[in-house]
Amino acid sequence: MQQVELFPVPNPCVGVCQSNAKGYCMGCLRSRTERQKWNDMMPAEKMRVLDLCKLRKEKVAAILKQQQAQLKEQQNSES
């Protein structure tokens, strides 16, 4: 059972508000639906969205790290 929040859940918006190819905001990584419904969500729902955003951020970071490693490997093989 999830604890009821005593304080408001902060909006994760960072003011970028541009969608990527998958439809997630490039700033906060919320889906369009999550952004539109944020103000109507219960605190537990907002916390779940924040958890999803954290997972999405970790996935993006892992992909970028992999791409950087591949680029570095390619540059090393060319020199």
N, CA and C atoms as a LAMMPS dump frame, in Angstrom:
ITEM: TIMESTEP
0
ITEM: NUMBER OF ATOMS
237
ITEM: BOX BOUNDS ff ff ff
-5.0000000000000000e+02 5.0000000000000000e+02
-5.0000000000000000e+02 5.0000000000000000e+02
-5.0000000000000000e+02 5.0000000000000000e+02
ITEM: ATOMS id mol type element x y z
1 1 1 N 0.838 -1.18 0
2 1 2 C 0 0 0
3 1 3 C 0.884 1.244 0
4 2 1 N 0.56 2.189 -0.878
5 2 2 C 1.379 3.385 -0.999
6 2 3 C 0.929 4.443 0.003
7 3 1 N 1.891 5.117 0.586
8 3 2 C 1.606 6.159 1.564
9 3 3 C 1.017 7.378 0.855
10 4 1 N 0.015 7.986 1.469
11 4 2 C -0.583 9.203 0.929
12 4 3 C 0.394 10.348 1.161
13 5 1 N 0.592 11.151 0.128
14 5 2 C 1.525 12.266 0.222
15 5 3 C 0.936 13.395 1.067
16 6 1 N 1.742 13.939 1.955
17 6 2 C 1.315 15.061 2.777
18 6 3 C 1.591 16.395 2.097
19 7 1 N 2.514 16.386 1.144
20 7 2 C 2.877 17.594 0.424
21 7 3 C 2.552 17.408 -1.052
22 8 1 N 2.289 18.498 -1.75
23 8 2 C 1.995 18.373 -3.183
24 8 3 C 3.178 17.76 -3.936
25 9 1 N 2.865 16.954 -4.936
26 9 2 C 3.905 16.355 -5.774
27 9 3 C 4.319 17.419 -6.787
28 10 1 N 5.603 17.778 -6.836
29 10 2 C 6.036 18.841 -7.746
30 10 3 C 5.908 18.431 -9.212
31 11 1 N 5.513 19.38 -10.022
32 11 2 C 5.422 19.163 -11.458
33 11 3 C 6.845 19.044 -12.013
34 12 1 N 7.141 17.991 -12.777
35 12 2 C 8.502 17.796 -13.28
36 12 3 C 8.861 18.653 -14.493
37 13 1 N 7.949 19.485 -14.945
38 13 2 C 8.194 20.309 -16.132
39 13 3 C 9.426 21.192 -15.921
40 14 1 N 10.305 21.209 -16.939
41 14 2 C 11.497 22.059 -16.888
42 14 3 C 11.442 23.152 -17.953
43 15 1 N 10.282 23.27 -18.613
44 15 2 C 10.081 24.344 -19.575
45 15 3 C 10.583 24.084 -20.98
46 16 1 N 10.999 22.85 -21.283
47 16 2 C 11.466 22.536 -22.638
48 16 3 C 10.269 22.295 -23.552
49 17 1 N 9.361 21.439 -23.147
50 17 2 C 8.071 21.216 -23.798
51 17 3 C 8.156 20.957 -25.306
52 18 1 N 9.035 20.058 -25.697
53 18 2 C 9.136 19.591 -27.082
54 18 3 C 9.106 18.079 -27.048
55 19 1 N 8.325 17.495 -27.954
56 19 2 C 8.2 16.038 -27.973
57 19 3 C 9.273 15.403 -28.841
58 20 1 N 9.766 14.244 -28.387
59 20 2 C 10.718 13.481 -29.193
60 20 3 C 9.949 12.583 -30.155
61 21 1 N 10.647 11.746 -30.892
62 21 2 C 10.016 10.883 -31.897
63 21 3 C 9.01 9.907 -31.29
64 22 1 N 9.204 9.545 -30.03
65 22 2 C 8.285 8.605 -29.376
66 22 3 C 7.131 9.317 -28.67
67 23 1 N 7.107 10.636 -28.719
68 23 2 C 6.013 11.392 -28.122
69 23 3 C 6.23 11.825 -26.689
70 24 1 N 7.428 11.582 -26.159
71 24 2 C 7.73 11.997 -24.792
72 24 3 C 8.353 13.384 -24.811
73 25 1 N 8.043 14.173 -23.792
74 25 2 C 8.632 15.498 -23.676
75 25 3 C 10.144 15.356 -23.512
76 26 1 N 10.893 16.152 -24.249
77 26 2 C 12.35 16.073 -24.182
78 26 3 C 12.893 16.663 -22.877
79 27 1 N 12.079 17.417 -22.168
80 27 2 C 12.512 18.004 -20.908
81 27 3 C 12.23 17.131 -19.706
82 28 1 N 10.969 16.708 -19.56
83 28 2 C 10.583 15.956 -18.357
84 28 3 C 10.32 14.477 -18.628
85 29 1 N 10.267 14.088 -19.888
86 29 2 C 10.051 12.698 -20.32
87 29 3 C 8.664 12.154 -19.978
88 30 1 N 7.684 13.06 -19.834
89 30 2 C 6.307 12.593 -19.673
90 30 3 C 5.672 12.435 -21.047
91 31 1 N 4.703 11.532 -21.125
92 31 2 C 3.94 11.38 -22.364
93 31 3 C 2.978 12.56 -22.489
94 32 1 N 2.422 12.705 -23.668
95 32 2 C 1.462 13.789 -23.88
96 32 3 C 0.284 13.655 -22.908
97 33 1 N -0.23 12.44 -22.776
98 33 2 C -1.355 12.193 -21.871
99 33 3 C -0.985 12.522 -20.43
100 34 1 N 0.215 12.126 -20.02
101 34 2 C 0.662 12.418 -18.652
102 34 3 C 0.749 13.922 -18.418
103 35 1 N 1.215 14.653 -19.418
104 35 2 C 1.307 16.113 -19.288
105 35 3 C -0.083 16.736 -19.216
106 36 1 N -0.983 16.277 -20.074
107 36 2 C -2.323 16.859 -20.122
108 36 3 C -3.13 16.574 -18.862
109 37 1 N -2.957 15.407 -18.278
110 37 2 C -3.77 15.004 -17.129
111 37 3 C -3.119 15.305 -15.779
112 38 1 N -1.903 15.851 -15.781
113 38 2 C -1.143 16.045 -14.549
114 38 3 C -1.96 16.742 -13.453
115 39 1 N -2.593 17.857 -13.774
116 39 2 C -3.303 18.629 -12.748
117 39 3 C -4.513 17.897 -12.178
118 40 1 N -5.038 16.924 -12.889
119 40 2 C -6.196 16.161 -12.418
120 40 3 C -5.812 14.858 -11.721
121 41 1 N -4.531 14.52 -11.718
122 41 2 C -4.086 13.254 -11.124
123 41 3 C -4.042 13.338 -9.601
124 42 1 N -4.272 12.189 -8.985
125 42 2 C -4.106 12.05 -7.542
126 42 3 C -2.599 11.962 -7.255
127 43 1 N -2.169 12.293 -6.039
128 43 2 C -0.74 12.234 -5.715
129 43 3 C -0.088 10.887 -6.035
130 44 1 N -0.773 9.789 -5.782
131 44 2 C -0.194 8.471 -6.071
132 44 3 C 0.038 8.293 -7.566
133 45 1 N -0.874 8.822 -8.385
134 45 2 C -0.708 8.74 -9.84
135 45 3 C 0.483 9.582 -10.283
136 46 1 N 0.613 10.757 -9.693
137 46 2 C 1.738 11.629 -10.031
138 46 3 C 3.064 10.967 -9.663
139 47 1 N 3.102 10.313 -8.51
140 47 2 C 4.323 9.621 -8.094
141 47 3 C 4.665 8.504 -9.075
142 48 1 N 3.656 7.804 -9.564
143 48 2 C 3.882 6.737 -10.553
144 48 3 C 4.453 7.33 -11.835
145 49 1 N 3.929 8.467 -12.266
146 49 2 C 4.453 9.133 -13.463
147 49 3 C 5.909 9.531 -13.237
148 50 1 N 6.22 10.054 -12.059
149 50 2 C 7.611 10.425 -11.765
150 50 3 C 8.523 9.203 -11.795
151 51 1 N 8.028 8.068 -11.299
152 51 2 C 8.807 6.823 -11.364
153 51 3 C 9.052 6.416 -12.811
154 52 1 N 8.016 6.54 -13.65
155 52 2 C 8.164 6.203 -15.073
156 52 3 C 9.164 7.14 -15.747
157 53 1 N 9.104 8.417 -15.405
158 53 2 C 10.04 9.39 -15.978
159 53 3 C 11.477 9.053 -15.592
160 54 1 N 11.666 8.623 -14.36
161 54 2 C 13.006 8.237 -13.903
162 54 3 C 13.52 7.05 -14.713
163 55 1 N 12.663 6.063 -14.933
164 55 2 C 13.058 4.902 -15.74
165 55 3 C 13.383 5.313 -17.171
166 56 1 N 12.576 6.204 -17.726
167 56 2 C 12.82 6.685 -19.094
168 56 3 C 14.146 7.429 -19.167
169 57 1 N 14.431 8.246 -18.159
170 57 2 C 15.689 8.999 -18.125
171 57 3 C 16.88 8.05 -18.063
172 58 1 N 16.771 7.004 -17.249
173 58 2 C 17.85 6.014 -17.152
174 58 3 C 18.057 5.305 -18.487
175 59 1 N 16.967 5.003 -19.178
176 59 2 C 17.065 4.334 -20.475
177 59 3 C 17.738 5.243 -21.503
178 60 1 N 17.342 6.511 -21.525
179 60 2 C 17.955 7.472 -22.445
180 60 3 C 19.442 7.614 -22.141
181 61 1 N 19.802 7.702 -20.866
182 61 2 C 21.208 7.836 -20.477
183 61 3 C 22.018 6.623 -20.914
184 62 1 N 21.445 5.425 -20.778
185 62 2 C 22.146 4.204 -21.185
186 62 3 C 22.359 4.182 -22.693
187 63 1 N 21.354 4.604 -23.443
188 63 2 C 21.475 4.643 -24.905
189 63 3 C 22.545 5.641 -25.319
190 64 1 N 22.538 6.826 -24.705
191 64 2 C 23.545 7.836 -25.035
192 64 3 C 24.949 7.358 -24.69
193 65 1 N 25.091 6.692 -23.559
194 65 2 C 26.395 6.16 -23.155
195 65 3 C 26.886 5.13 -24.167
196 66 1 N 25.981 4.274 -24.62
197 66 2 C 26.338 3.258 -25.609
198 66 3 C 26.742 3.917 -26.928
199 67 1 N 25.999 4.93 -27.35
200 67 2 C 26.323 5.623 -28.594
201 67 3 C 27.674 6.323 -28.501
202 68 1 N 27.966 6.92 -27.355
203 68 2 C 29.256 7.583 -27.168
204 68 3 C 30.401 6.58 -27.22
205 69 1 N 30.201 5.422 -26.618
206 69 2 C 31.231 4.38 -26.639
207 69 3 C 31.468 3.886 -28.06
208 70 1 N 30.401 3.72 -28.821
209 70 2 C 30.535 3.273 -30.206
210 70 3 C 31.252 4.317 -31.044
211 71 1 N 30.933 5.592 -30.831
212 71 2 C 31.589 6.666 -31.566
213 71 3 C 33.073 6.722 -31.226
214 72 1 N 33.397 6.587 -29.947
215 72 2 C 34.795 6.606 -29.525
216 72 3 C 35.552 5.427 -30.133
217 73 1 N 34.914 4.266 -30.138
218 73 2 C 35.533 3.076 -30.732
219 73 3 C 35.771 3.28 -32.223
220 74 1 N 34.807 3.885 -32.891
221 74 2 C 34.938 4.144 -34.327
222 74 3 C 36.068 5.136 -34.588
223 75 1 N 36.158 6.172 -33.776
224 75 2 C 37.215 7.166 -33.943
225 75 3 C 38.589 6.552 -33.696
226 76 1 N 38.694 5.662 -32.715
227 76 2 C 39.963 5.006 -32.417
228 76 3 C 40.384 4.07 -33.543
229 77 1 N 39.424 3.424 -34.18
230 77 2 C 39.757 2.494 -35.259
231 77 3 C 40.168 3.229 -36.531
232 78 1 N 39.738 4.485 -36.673
233 78 2 C 40.092 5.275 -37.849
234 78 3 C 41.461 5.927 -37.709
235 79 1 N 41.985 6.022 -36.491
236 79 2 C 43.282 6.689 -36.314
237 79 3 C 44.424 5.725 -36.218
